[in-house]
Amino acid sequence: MAGASIGEAFISASIQVLCDRLTSREFIDLFRQKKLDQPLPMKLKVTLLTLNVVLNDAGEKQRENPAVREWLDELKHAVFDAEDLLDEINYEALRCKLEGDGQIDNLTNKSMNVKIQELLQRLEDFVQLKSALGLREEVGRKVSQKLQQLPWFMNLVFMVEMKSKKIYQKCCYPMMQTTLARMLYNDHKVEEHFTLKAWACVSEDSKIDPNMKLLVVTCKNVASVMQNVPIQFLEPLSNEDCWLLLAKHAFGNESSSSHPSLEEIGRQIARKCNGLPLAVQTLGGVLRCKIDSEDYSFKIEDVVFLWMGEGLIPQDENGERMEEVAKEYFDELLSRSLFQKSWKSSFTMHDLINDLAAFMSKGVSYRLEGRESHELERVRYLSYVRGEFDIALKFEPLNEAKCLRTFLPTSLSPYRFYIIRIIKNILQDLVPSLKCLRVLSLSQYQNVTELPDTIENLIHLHYLDLSHTAIRRLPSVLCNLYNLQTLLLSDCSFLVELPTDIRKLINLQKLMLAEMPVEMGRLKSLRTLTGFVVGKSNGLGIGELRELKHLGGKLSILKLQNVVDARDALKANLKHKKDLKELELAWGAEDIDDSQKEKDVLDKLQPCVNLEQLTIKFYGGTNFPNWLGDSSFSNIQVMHLSDCSYCWSMPPVGELPALKELCIKRKKWGFSYSAISITGEAGV
């Protein structure tokens, strides 16, 4: 049973992560330092492993035994709570490391011991019940080492594939329905449940056994062959009924009135179906897929950092970047058709796969739609569609969702621009009360101008998106969220300052903003930085880039005219940032003071040879350094040179074997030139 395997895969993978954390050096050191009950972590690990070995058997037996199904469901929530507790303890370890043990404890020694003992007792109750339910350790089933290393959601994919023999891939394509039916018909598990079975392709020459009892829904010609009782002819649907059926399949649970611009064309399509319900249903499904693919497209980087925020990506033992590991998983899901490319760099999830995911995550994942009858007390993942003004009534059901990990608004029309607002008491009262949050997005709410100080309650927070808001300042307590990995502040045009202690966010891996914090070099875990603006003050110089060894992707270094001493540029250490793929180096548009200094700065900003795209703007030197155009840069495919108005010679770009695009612009002289490849010394 695919569902059983998915459930056990999730719990098993989570248990393995918990066991690894219980035996980590940081965890053991904290217990020793706090003089806690040191045998407790080992007892907890043994109990978890005892439960882990019966999960396969439980997964198989839950189909016929509701008690086992309930046992698995309760265990899943216990594992969620165990993750929350260990995250809380991990936060305390980080706090002690950064603030010193003399600070006031958020989690006292006594409460830490009590919470772990309560969790241990709860899990031991599951151990006692497993015997009563007849659950046994499954012997002889081995999973490959590669499969064991994958996170639970990748195990989910492989388990479904192993159980259904890739049937889910066939489901996505209507022309494969006969293939799918034949696969199911020939499956040995089907044979176990039916003593007799028959496959019939009915044609005009077919003869049907008169003793067989069949219910046949078919066309008139086939019905006439099989007739032994009067035929009940079905009348075509009316145009209005066709429209109602089309709207139901095209818009799902959503009212068609939410898409008024589509109703008229929808009614025209319905009339073209001539009252045939199958045609209406098929077209409605296609239109639903089309609507979903437009409304819920996503980019790989968005998914990657959400996965990281949810804790789904394990830290690779070989030190591989979590971001790269996540991209490998994304590519794997894409290759198996669970994701589909929609437009350029955007992707969608097929509606059938989306329905499968929704079904399997029922009870822990929920989409808020305004007609809630579902109990949200144990829901962990929440999304909803933004409205033009999201009022308090919309979020009332969340008052009981104290275990919530994800608060994620989405947009039905991401390219429609209008002012979006959220009631402010949601920020002041509701959000700070959701203390288990790992992912919080307030993106696009234009009336969000500040965060309450109670945001410091969200110690589990890994991902915070405030992009496209009117945020003016970030509270200093935000810098105490030591687990924060992603902070998105793009297009926050009203943001005037960042907290001075933002350097304390040592786990921050992605930062999108326009203003540089002081001593940014302390953010040593940073992997993605959209831009670095060079300042003149202490702690804002280009040397802050030295310790950011893991920067990758795209990096823009702006206002290079503020580099005081050319030797400081060498401290940026760009030559050893091997993960950088795109680099922009820009000076100011004002006239230069020292042409030689600018050449020396550019010379010392030589990047790694892995670079694929280079842009240089407003460079004031009279020629380019020797490294620019050197054949060792064998990966550069794109080079843009803009407003380098004082240069009298070109770099030897013809020596770059991979160069595909060269663009040279000089706005000052009203001259622009672009070509595929240029070699020579003549000035342009």
C-alpha positions as CSV (number, residue, x, y, z in Angstrom):
1,M,0.0,0.0,0.0
2,A,1.6,3.2,-1.2
3,G,0.0,5.3,1.6
4,A,1.3,3.1,4.3
5,S,4.8,3.3,2.9
6,I,4.6,7.1,2.7
7,G,3.5,7.3,6.3
8,E,6.2,5.0,7.6
9,A,8.8,6.7,5.4
10,F,8.0,10.0,6.9
11,I,8.1,8.8,10.5
12,S,11.2,6.6,10.0
13,A,13.2,9.5,8.4
14,S,12.2,11.9,11.2
15,I,13.2,9.3,13.8
16,Q,16.6,8.9,12.2
17,V,17.1,12.7,12.3
18,L,16.1,12.8,16.0
19,C,18.5,10.1,16.9
20,D,21.4,11.9,15.1
21,R,20.6,15.1,17.0
22,L,20.4,13.2,20.4
23,T,24.0,12.0,19.9
24,S,25.4,15.2,18.4
25,R,28.3,16.9,20.2
26,E,26.3,20.1,20.8
27,F,23.5,18.2,22.5
28,I,25.8,16.1,24.7
29,D,27.9,19.2,25.6
30,L,24.7,21.1,26.6
31,F,23.5,18.3,28.9
32,R,27.0,18.1,30.5
33,Q,27.2,21.9,30.9
34,K,23.7,22.3,32.4
35,K,24.2,19.3,34.7
36,L,21.1,17.6,33.3
37,D,20.1,14.0,33.5
38,Q,22.7,12.7,31.0
39,P,21.2,9.1,30.5
40,L,18.0,10.7,29.2
41,P,19.1,11.3,25.6
42,M,20.3,7.7,25.3
43,K,17.0,6.3,26.7
44,L,15.1,8.5,24.3
45,K,17.2,7.3,21.4
46,V,16.7,3.6,22.3
47,T,12.9,4.1,22.6
48,L,12.8,5.8,19.2
49,L,14.8,3.0,17.6
50,T,12.5,0.4,19.2
51,L,9.5,2.1,17.5
52,N,11.3,2.5,14.2
53,V,11.9,-1.2,13.7
54,V,8.1,-2.0,13.7
55,L,7.0,0.8,11.3
56,N,7.1,-1.4,8.2
57,D,4.8,-4.0,9.9
58,A,2.5,-1.2,11.1
59,G,2.3,0.3,7.6
60,E,1.1,-3.0,6.3
61,K,-1.4,-3.8,9.1
62,Q,-3.0,-0.4,9.2
63,R,-5.1,-1.2,6.1
64,E,-7.2,-3.8,8.0
65,N,-6.7,-2.6,11.6
66,P,-8.0,0.9,12.5
67,A,-6.3,0.7,15.9
68,V,-2.9,0.4,14.1
69,R,-3.8,3.2,11.8
70,E,-4.6,5.4,14.8
71,W,-1.4,4.2,16.5
72,L,0.7,5.4,13.5
73,D,-1.2,8.7,13.3
74,E,-0.6,9.4,17.0
75,L,3.0,8.4,16.7
76,K,3.5,10.9,13.8
77,H,2.3,13.7,16.0
78,A,4.5,12.6,18.9
79,V,7.5,12.7,16.5
80,F,6.5,16.2,15.4
81,D,6.4,17.3,19.1
82,A,9.8,15.6,19.7
83,E,11.3,17.6,16.8
84,D,9.9,20.8,18.4
85,L,11.4,20.0,21.8
86,L,14.8,19.1,20.3
87,D,14.8,22.3,18.3
88,E,14.0,24.2,21.5
89,I,17.0,22.6,23.2
90,N,19.2,23.2,20.1
91,Y,18.2,26.9,20.3
92,E,19.3,27.0,24.0
93,A,22.7,25.5,23.0
94,L,23.1,28.3,20.4
95,R,22.1,30.9,22.8
96,C,24.6,29.7,25.4
97,K,27.3,29.7,22.7
98,L,26.6,33.3,21.6
99,E,25.5,35.0,24.8
100,G,27.3,33.0,27.4
101,D,25.8,30.8,30.1
102,G,25.4,33.7,32.5
103,Q,22.4,35.0,30.6
104,I,18.8,34.2,31.7
105,D,17.8,30.8,30.5
106,N,14.8,30.6,28.2
107,L,14.6,26.9,29.1
108,T,15.6,26.1,32.6
109,N,17.4,23.0,33.6
110,K,14.4,21.7,35.5
111,S,11.9,22.3,32.7
112,M,14.3,20.8,30.2
113,N,14.5,17.6,32.2
114,V,10.8,17.5,32.8
115,K,9.9,18.0,29.1
116,I,12.3,15.2,28.0
117,Q,11.0,12.8,30.6
118,E,7.4,13.6,29.5
119,L,8.3,12.9,25.9
120,L,10.1,9.7,26.9
121,Q,7.0,8.5,28.8
122,R,4.8,9.3,25.9
123,L,7.0,7.3,23.5
124,E,7.3,4.4,25.9
125,D,3.5,4.2,25.9
126,F,3.7,3.6,22.1
127,V,6.2,0.8,22.8
128,Q,3.8,-0.8,25.2
129,L,1.0,-0.6,22.7
130,K,3.0,-2.1,19.8
131,S,3.0,-5.5,21.6
132,A,-0.7,-5.3,22.2
133,L,-1.3,-4.5,18.5
134,G,0.9,-7.4,17.4
135,L,3.5,-5.3,15.7
136,R,6.7,-7.1,14.9
137,E,10.1,-6.2,13.6
138,E,10.2,-6.9,9.9
139,V,13.2,-9.0,9.0
140,G,14.8,-9.3,5.6
141,R,13.6,-6.0,4.1
142,K,16.6,-3.9,3.3
143,V,16.7,-0.4,1.8
144,S,19.6,0.8,-0.2
145,Q,22.1,3.1,1.4
146,K,21.2,5.8,-1.1
147,L,17.5,5.6,-0.2
148,Q,18.3,5.8,3.5
149,Q,20.2,9.0,3.0
150,L,17.3,10.8,1.3
151,P,14.9,13.0,3.3
152,W,11.4,11.7,4.0
153,F,9.7,13.4,1.1
154,M,12.2,11.8,-1.3
155,N,11.6,8.4,0.4
156,L,7.9,9.1,-0.3
157,V,8.5,9.3,-4.0
158,F,10.6,6.1,-4.1
159,M,8.1,4.2,-1.9
160,V,5.2,5.2,-4.1
161,E,7.1,4.1,-7.2
162,M,8.1,0.8,-5.7
163,K,4.6,0.0,-4.6
164,S,2.7,1.2,-7.7
165,K,5.3,0.3,-10.3
166,K,5.4,3.9,-11.5
167,I,1.6,4.0,-12.1
168,Y,1.4,7.5,-10.8
169,Q,3.5,8.7,-13.8
170,K,0.9,7.1,-16.1
171,C,-2.0,8.8,-14.4
172,C,-0.8,12.2,-15.6
173,Y,-1.6,11.4,-19.3
174,P,-5.1,10.5,-20.5
175,M,-3.8,8.6,-23.5
176,M,-2.3,6.1,-21.1
177,Q,-5.5,5.0,-19.4
178,T,-5.6,1.6,-21.2
179,T,-2.0,1.1,-20.2
180,L,-2.8,1.9,-16.6
181,A,-5.8,-0.4,-16.6
182,R,-3.8,-3.3,-18.0
183,M,-1.0,-2.8,-15.5
184,L,-3.5,-2.9,-12.6
185,Y,-5.3,-5.9,-14.2
186,N,-2.1,-7.9,-14.4
187,D,-0.8,-6.9,-11.0
188,H,-0.3,-10.0,-8.8
189,K,-1.9,-8.2,-5.8
190,V,-5.1,-7.9,-7.8
191,E,-5.0,-11.6,-8.5
192,E,-4.8,-12.3,-4.8
193,H,-8.2,-10.7,-4.3
194,F,-10.2,-12.0,-7.2
195,T,-10.8,-15.7,-8.1
196,L,-12.1,-14.9,-11.5
197,K,-11.6,-11.9,-13.7
198,A,-12.0,-11.1,-17.4
199,W,-10.7,-8.4,-19.8
200,A,-13.2,-7.5,-22.6
201,C,-12.8,-5.1,-25.5
202,V,-16.3,-4.8,-26.8
203,S,-16.8,-4.4,-30.5
204,E,-19.7,-4.9,-32.8
205,D,-18.8,-8.6,-33.2
206,S,-18.6,-9.3,-29.5
207,K,-20.8,-11.9,-27.9
208,I,-21.7,-11.5,-24.2
209,D,-22.6,-14.4,-21.9
210,P,-26.3,-13.9,-21.1
211,N,-25.7,-15.1,-17.5
212,M,-23.3,-12.3,-16.8
213,K,-24.6,-9.4,-14.7
214,L,-23.1,-6.2,-16.0
215,L,-23.7,-2.5,-15.7
216,V,-22.6,-0.9,-18.9
217,V,-22.3,2.8,-19.6
218,T,-21.3,3.1,-23.3
219,C,-22.2,4.6,-26.7
220,K,-25.3,3.7,-28.6
221,N,-23.6,1.3,-31.1
222,V,-22.0,-0.9,-28.4
223,A,-25.2,-0.8,-26.3
224,S,-27.2,-2.3,-29.3
225,V,-24.8,-5.3,-29.4
226,M,-25.2,-6.0,-25.7
227,Q,-28.9,-5.3,-25.4
228,N,-31.1,-7.8,-23.5
229,V,-33.1,-5.2,-21.6
230,P,-34.5,-1.8,-22.8
231,I,-31.8,0.9,-23.2
232,Q,-32.1,4.0,-21.1
233,F,-31.0,6.9,-23.3
234,L,-29.5,9.9,-21.6
235,E,-30.5,13.4,-22.9
236,P,-27.8,16.0,-23.5
237,L,-27.2,18.5,-20.7
238,S,-28.6,22.0,-21.0
239,N,-26.2,24.9,-21.7
240,E,-26.7,26.1,-18.1
241,D,-25.9,22.7,-16.7
242,C,-22.9,22.4,-19.0
243,W,-21.6,25.7,-17.6
244,L,-22.2,24.6,-14.0
245,L,-20.4,21.3,-14.5
246,L,-17.5,23.0,-16.4
247,A,-17.1,25.6,-13.6
248,K,-17.1,22.9,-11.0
249,H,-14.2,21.1,-12.7
250,A,-12.4,24.2,-13.7
251,F,-12.5,26.1,-10.4
252,G,-12.8,23.2,-7.9
253,N,-14.1,24.4,-4.5
254,E,-13.6,28.0,-5.5
255,S,-16.6,30.0,-6.8
256,S,-16.5,31.0,-10.5
257,S,-17.5,34.5,-9.3
258,S,-13.8,35.0,-8.2
259,H,-12.9,34.9,-11.9
260,P,-15.5,37.1,-13.5
261,S,-13.3,37.7,-16.6
262,L,-13.4,34.0,-17.4
263,E,-17.1,33.4,-17.0
264,E,-18.2,34.6,-20.5
265,I,-15.5,32.6,-22.4
266,G,-16.4,29.6,-20.1
267,R,-20.0,29.7,-21.1
268,Q,-19.0,29.8,-24.7
269,I,-16.9,26.7,-24.2
270,A,-19.8,25.0,-22.4
271,R,-22.1,25.6,-25.4
272,K,-19.5,24.1,-27.8
273,C,-19.7,20.9,-25.8
274,N,-23.3,20.3,-27.1
275,G,-24.5,18.9,-23.8
276,L,-22.0,16.0,-23.6
277,P,-20.9,15.7,-19.9
278,L,-17.7,13.8,-20.7
279,A,-16.5,16.6,-23.0
280,V,-17.5,19.2,-20.3
281,Q,-15.7,17.2,-17.6
282,T,-12.5,16.7,-19.7
283,L,-12.3,20.3,-20.7
284,G,-13.0,21.5,-17.2
285,G,-10.1,19.3,-15.9
286,V,-7.8,20.7,-18.6
287,L,-8.8,24.3,-17.7
288,R,-8.4,23.6,-14.0
289,C,-4.8,22.4,-14.7
290,K,-4.2,25.5,-16.8
291,I,-5.6,27.8,-14.0
292,D,-3.5,26.0,-11.4
293,S,-0.4,26.1,-13.5
294,E,-0.7,29.9,-13.9
295,D,-1.7,30.7,-10.4
296,Y,0.6,28.4,-8.5
297,S,3.8,28.5,-10.5
298,F,7.0,28.6,-8.4
299,K,10.8,28.9,-8.9
300,I,13.3,26.4,-7.8
301,E,15.0,28.8,-5.4
302,D,11.7,29.5,-3.6
303,V,11.1,25.8,-3.0
304,V,14.7,25.1,-2.0
305,F,14.7,27.7,0.8
306,L,11.3,26.7,1.9
307,W,12.5,23.0,2.2
308,M,15.5,24.2,4.2
309,G,13.2,26.3,6.4
310,E,11.1,23.3,7.1
311,G,14.1,21.3,8.1
312,L,13.6,18.8,5.3
313,I,17.2,19.0,4.0
314,P,19.8,17.1,6.0
315,Q,23.2,18.5,6.5
316,D,25.5,16.5,4.2
317,E,28.3,14.7,6.0
318,N,30.8,15.7,3.3
319,G,30.0,19.3,3.9
320,E,28.0,19.8,0.7
321,R,25.9,22.9,0.8
322,M,22.3,22.3,1.9
323,E,21.2,24.5,-1.0
324,E,22.9,22.2,-3.5
325,V,21.5,19.1,-1.8
326,A,18.0,20.5,-2.1
327,K,18.5,21.3,-5.8
328,E,19.5,17.7,-6.4
329,Y,16.3,16.6,-4.8
330,F,14.3,19.1,-6.9
331,D,15.9,17.8,-10.0
332,E,15.1,14.2,-9.0
333,L,11.4,15.1,-8.5
334,L,11.4,16.9,-11.8
335,S,12.8,13.9,-13.6
336,R,10.0,11.8,-12.2
337,S,7.4,14.2,-13.4
338,L,6.3,15.3,-10.0
339,F,7.2,18.8,-11.1
340,Q,6.6,20.2,-14.6
341,K,8.3,23.1,-16.3
342,S,5.7,25.8,-17.1
343,W,7.5,28.9,-18.3
344,K,11.3,29.7,-18.5
345,S,12.5,29.2,-14.9
346,S,9.1,28.5,-13.4
347,F,7.5,25.2,-12.5
348,T,4.2,23.7,-11.5
349,M,2.9,20.6,-9.9
350,H,0.4,18.5,-11.9
351,D,-3.1,18.6,-10.3
352,L,-3.1,14.8,-9.8
353,I,0.2,14.9,-7.9
354,N,-1.1,17.9,-5.9
355,D,-4.2,15.9,-5.0
356,L,-2.1,13.0,-3.9
357,A,0.1,15.2,-1.8
358,A,-3.0,16.8,-0.2
359,F,-4.5,13.4,0.5
360,M,-1.3,12.1,2.1
361,S,-0.7,15.2,4.3
362,K,-4.3,15.4,5.4
363,G,-4.4,16.2,9.1
364,V,-1.1,18.0,9.2
365,S,-1.4,20.3,6.2
366,Y,-4.3,22.6,5.5
367,R,-5.3,25.3,3.1
368,L,-7.4,28.0,4.7
369,E,-10.4,28.8,2.4
370,G,-12.9,30.6,4.7
371,R,-15.3,27.7,5.1
372,E,-13.5,25.9,7.9
373,S,-15.0,22.9,9.5
374,H,-11.7,21.1,10.0
375,E,-10.1,21.1,13.5
376,L,-6.8,22.9,13.2
377,E,-5.4,22.0,16.6
378,R,-2.8,19.6,15.2
379,V,-2.3,21.2,11.8
380,R,1.4,21.9,11.1
381,Y,1.5,23.4,7.6
382,L,-0.9,26.2,6.6
383,S,-1.3,28.2,3.3
384,Y,-4.1,30.5,2.1
385,V,-4.8,32.9,-0.8
386,R,-4.2,36.5,0.0
387,G,-7.2,38.8,-0.4
388,E,-7.1,42.6,-1.0
389,F,-7.8,43.0,2.7
390,D,-7.4,40.0,5.0
391,I,-9.5,40.6,8.1
392,A,-9.4,39.0,11.5
393,L,-12.4,36.8,10.8
394,K,-10.4,34.9,8.2
395,F,-7.8,33.9,10.7
396,E,-10.1,33.0,13.7
397,P,-9.7,29.3,13.2
398,L,-5.9,29.7,13.8
399,N,-6.4,30.5,17.4
400,E,-6.3,26.8,18.1
401,A,-3.4,26.0,15.8
402,K,-0.7,26.2,18.4
403,C,1.5,23.5,16.6
404,L,1.6,25.4,13.3
405,R,5.0,25.4,11.6
406,T,4.2,27.2,8.3
407,F,2.3,30.4,7.7
408,L,2.4,30.9,3.9
409,P,0.1,33.2,1.9
410,T,0.0,32.7,-1.8
411,S,-1.5,34.7,-4.7
412,L,-4.0,33.5,-7.3
413,S,-2.8,36.2,-9.7
414,P,0.9,36.9,-8.9
415,Y,1.2,39.3,-11.8
416,R,-1.9,41.4,-10.8
417,F,-0.7,44.5,-9.0
418,Y,-3.0,46.0,-6.4
419,I,-2.7,47.0,-2.7
420,I,-2.9,44.1,-0.3
421,R,-3.4,44.6,3.4
422,I,-3.7,42.4,6.5
423,I,-5.4,43.3,9.8
424,K,-2.7,44.5,12.2
425,N,-3.8,42.5,15.2
426,I,-2.7,39.4,13.3
427,L,0.9,40.6,13.7
428,Q,0.4,41.8,17.2
429,D,-1.5,38.9,18.7
430,L,-1.8,35.8,16.5
431,V,1.6,35.4,14.8
432,P,3.7,35.7,18.1
433,S,1.5,33.0,19.7
434,L,2.4,30.5,17.0
435,K,5.6,29.5,18.8
436,C,6.4,26.5,16.7
437,L,6.6,28.5,13.4
438,R,9.6,27.7,11.2
439,V,8.3,29.5,8.0
440,L,6.6,32.9,8.2
441,S,5.8,35.0,5.1
442,L,4.1,38.4,5.2
443,S,5.3,39.2,1.7
444,Q,3.2,41.7,-0.4
445,Y,1.2,43.1,2.6
446,Q,1.8,46.8,2.0
447,N,0.5,47.9,5.4
448,V,3.2,45.9,7.3
449,T,5.4,48.6,8.6
450,E,7.0,47.0,11.6
451,L,7.2,43.7,13.5
452,P,6.3,43.5,17.2
453,D,9.0,42.7,19.8
454,T,7.1,39.5,20.6
455,I,8.6,38.1,17.4
456,E,11.4,36.9,19.7
457,N,9.0,34.2,20.8
458,L,9.5,32.4,17.5
459,I,12.7,30.7,18.4
460,H,12.2,27.9,15.8
461,L,12.0,30.4,12.9
462,H,14.2,29.5,9.9
463,Y,12.5,31.5,7.1
464,L,11.1,35.0,7.2
465,D,9.8,36.8,4.1
466,L,9.1,40.5,4.4
467,S,9.7,41.3,0.7
468,H,7.4,43.8,-1.0
469,T,6.2,45.3,2.3
470,A,6.4,48.8,3.8
471,I,8.6,47.6,6.7
472,R,10.6,50.5,8.1
473,R,12.6,48.9,10.8
474,L,13.4,45.5,12.2
475,P,13.2,45.0,16.0
476,S,16.6,44.3,17.6
477,V,15.1,41.2,19.2
478,L,15.0,39.7,15.7
479,C,18.7,39.1,16.1
480,N,18.0,36.6,18.9
481,L,16.4,34.2,16.4
482,Y,19.6,32.2,16.0
483,N,18.0,29.5,13.8
484,L,17.1,32.0,11.1
485,Q,18.5,30.8,7.7
486,T,16.6,32.9,5.2
487,L,15.7,36.6,5.5
488,L,14.0,38.2,2.5
489,L,13.8,42.0,2.4
490,S,13.8,42.7,-1.3
491,D,11.8,45.7,-2.6
492,C,11.4,47.0,1.0
493,S,11.8,50.6,-0.1
494,F,10.8,52.1,3.2
495,L,13.4,50.1,5.2
496,V,15.7,52.7,6.7
497,E,17.9,50.6,9.0
498,L,18.8,47.2,10.1
499,P,19.6,46.1,13.7
500,T,23.2,46.5,14.6
501,D,23.3,43.0,16.1
502,I,22.2,41.3,12.9
503,R,25.7,39.8,12.8
504,K,24.5,37.4,15.6
505,L,22.4,35.5,13.0
506,I,25.2,33.0,12.5
507,N,23.0,30.5,10.6
508,L,21.7,33.0,8.1
509,Q,22.3,31.6,4.6
510,K,20.2,33.8,2.3
511,L,19.9,37.5,2.7
512,M,18.1,39.8,0.2
513,L,18.3,43.5,1.0
514,A,19.6,46.9,-0.2
515,E,21.4,48.2,2.9
516,M,24.5,46.5,4.5
517,P,24.6,45.8,8.2
518,V,27.7,46.6,10.2
519,E,30.2,43.7,10.6
520,M,28.5,41.6,8.0
521,G,31.5,39.3,7.9
522,R,30.3,37.6,11.0
523,L,27.4,36.0,9.0
524,K,29.8,33.2,8.1
525,S,27.0,30.7,7.1
526,L,25.7,33.1,4.4
527,R,25.3,31.4,1.0
528,T,23.2,33.8,-1.0
529,L,23.7,37.6,-0.9
530,T,22.0,39.6,-3.7
531,G,24.2,42.7,-3.3
532,F,27.0,44.2,-1.2
533,V,27.2,48.0,-0.9
534,V,30.7,49.1,0.0
535,G,30.7,51.7,2.7
536,K,33.5,53.9,4.1
537,S,32.8,53.4,7.8
538,N,34.5,50.8,9.9
539,G,32.7,47.4,9.6
540,L,31.2,48.4,6.2
541,G,34.3,48.0,4.1
542,I,34.8,45.5,1.3
543,G,37.0,43.4,3.6
544,E,33.7,42.2,5.3
545,L,33.4,39.8,2.3
546,R,36.6,37.9,3.4
547,E,34.8,35.6,5.9
548,L,31.8,34.9,3.6
549,K,33.5,31.9,2.1
550,H,30.4,30.1,1.0
551,L,28.8,32.8,-1.1
552,G,27.4,31.3,-4.4
553,G,25.1,32.1,-7.2
554,K,25.0,35.8,-8.1
555,L,26.8,38.6,-6.2
556,S,26.7,42.4,-7.0
557,I,29.4,44.5,-5.3
558,L,28.3,48.2,-5.6
559,K,29.9,51.6,-4.8
560,L,33.4,50.4,-5.3
561,Q,34.5,54.1,-5.4
562,N,34.3,53.8,-1.6
563,V,37.3,51.5,-1.4
564,V,39.8,53.6,0.4
565,D,42.9,51.5,-0.2
566,A,43.2,49.2,-3.2
567,R,44.8,46.6,-1.0
568,D,41.5,46.3,0.9
569,A,39.9,44.9,-2.3
570,L,42.2,41.9,-2.0
571,K,40.6,41.1,1.4
572,A,37.3,40.3,-0.4
573,N,39.0,37.1,-1.4
574,L,36.9,36.7,-4.5
575,K,39.4,34.4,-6.1
576,H,38.6,31.6,-3.6
577,K,34.7,31.9,-3.7
578,K,34.3,28.9,-5.9
579,D,30.5,28.8,-5.9
580,L,30.1,32.2,-7.5
581,K,28.5,32.0,-10.9
582,E,27.6,35.6,-11.7
583,L,29.5,38.7,-10.5
584,E,28.8,42.4,-11.0
585,L,31.4,45.0,-10.1
586,A,30.1,48.6,-10.1
587,W,31.5,52.0,-9.3
588,G,29.4,55.2,-9.0
589,A,28.4,57.2,-12.1
590,E,30.2,60.3,-10.9
591,D,33.6,61.4,-12.4
592,I,36.6,59.5,-11.1
593,D,39.3,60.9,-8.8
594,D,42.1,58.3,-9.3
595,S,42.1,56.2,-12.5
596,Q,45.1,54.1,-11.3
597,K,43.4,53.3,-8.0
598,E,40.3,52.0,-9.8
599,K,42.5,49.7,-12.0
600,D,44.3,48.4,-8.9
601,V,41.0,47.7,-7.2
602,L,39.7,45.8,-10.2
603,D,43.0,43.9,-10.5
604,K,42.6,42.7,-6.9
605,L,39.0,41.7,-7.3
606,Q,39.9,38.8,-9.6
607,P,37.2,36.2,-9.2
608,C,37.5,32.4,-9.3
609,V,37.8,30.8,-12.7
610,N,34.5,29.0,-12.2
611,L,32.7,32.3,-13.0
612,E,30.1,32.1,-15.8
613,Q,28.9,35.7,-16.1
614,L,30.8,39.0,-15.4
615,T,29.4,42.6,-15.5
616,I,31.6,45.7,-15.0
617,K,29.9,49.1,-14.7
618,F,31.3,52.7,-14.5
619,Y,34.9,51.4,-14.3
620,G,37.3,54.4,-14.4
621,G,40.6,52.8,-15.3
622,T,42.2,53.4,-18.7
623,N,42.7,49.7,-19.4
624,F,41.7,46.4,-17.9
625,P,43.8,44.2,-15.7
626,N,45.5,41.1,-17.2
627,W,43.2,38.6,-15.6
628,L,40.2,39.9,-17.6
629,G,40.2,37.9,-20.8
630,D,42.7,35.3,-19.6
631,S,42.1,31.8,-21.1
632,S,41.9,30.3,-17.6
633,F,38.4,31.7,-17.3
634,S,37.2,28.9,-19.5
635,N,33.6,29.0,-18.1
636,I,32.7,32.6,-18.8
637,Q,29.8,32.7,-21.2
638,V,28.5,36.3,-20.8
639,M,30.4,39.5,-20.3
640,H,28.9,43.0,-20.0
641,L,31.1,46.1,-20.0
642,S,29.0,49.2,-19.3
643,D,30.1,52.9,-19.2
644,C,33.8,52.1,-18.9
645,S,34.3,55.5,-20.6
646,Y,38.0,56.0,-19.9
647,C,39.3,52.7,-21.3
648,W,41.4,53.0,-24.4
649,S,41.8,49.2,-25.0
650,M,39.7,46.1,-24.9
651,P,40.5,43.0,-23.0
652,P,41.5,40.0,-25.2
653,V,38.0,38.4,-24.9
654,G,38.8,36.2,-27.9
655,E,40.8,34.1,-25.5
656,L,37.7,33.1,-23.6
657,P,36.7,29.8,-25.2
658,A,33.1,29.6,-23.8
659,L,32.1,33.2,-24.4
660,K,28.7,33.4,-26.2
661,E,27.6,37.0,-25.4
662,L,29.6,40.2,-25.2
663,C,27.8,43.5,-24.6
664,I,29.6,46.9,-24.5
665,K,27.8,50.1,-23.7
666,R,28.9,53.7,-23.3
667,K,25.9,55.8,-22.4
668,K,28.1,58.9,-21.7
669,W,29.1,59.1,-25.4
670,G,25.8,57.8,-26.6
671,F,27.4,54.8,-28.1
672,S,26.4,51.1,-27.7
673,Y,27.9,48.1,-29.3
674,S,27.4,44.4,-28.9
675,A,28.9,41.3,-30.5
676,I,29.5,37.6,-30.0
677,S,33.3,37.7,-29.9
678,I,35.8,40.5,-30.1
679,T,39.6,40.3,-30.1
680,G,42.1,43.2,-30.4
681,E,43.4,46.4,-28.9
682,A,41.3,49.0,-30.7
683,G,39.2,51.2,-28.3
684,V,35.5,51.1,-28.7
